[in-house]
Amino acid sequence: MIIITTSMLLISSLLILLNLWLPTITQDTEKLSPYECGFDPLGTAHVPFSLQFFLIAIMFLLFDLEIALLLPLPWAMNNPTPTTTLTWTLLIIIILLLGFIYEWAQGGLEWAE
């Protein structure tokens, strides 16, 4: 136990001394500015993005989740009663279809007004 404690204290002390010994990195304007693929940044880094884009991205994630839920369906069809599997599948698809129709009716999929 003493060996472990001593080695931990030695490693900690060594790391603290190494941190004090190495030169510190100064923050200049280039390091504080956002990186935009090698180009000079145009404007601030905290520009708000379009709410329509956010809604479309959420819809994409929901339908991507639907695919992830429906992919194991062929293995679930090996059940003795495939009617329960088909019922759950249809329920998932109907719920997502109703949500998609509601979003379309509310105008959430319109990109420009």
Secondary structure, DSSP 8 states (H G I E B T S, - for coil): -HHHHHHHHHHHHHHHHHHHHS------HHHHS--BTTB---S-S-----HHHHHHHHHHHHHHHHHHHHTTHHHHTTSS-HHHHHHHHHHHHHHHHHHHHHHHHTTTT-S--
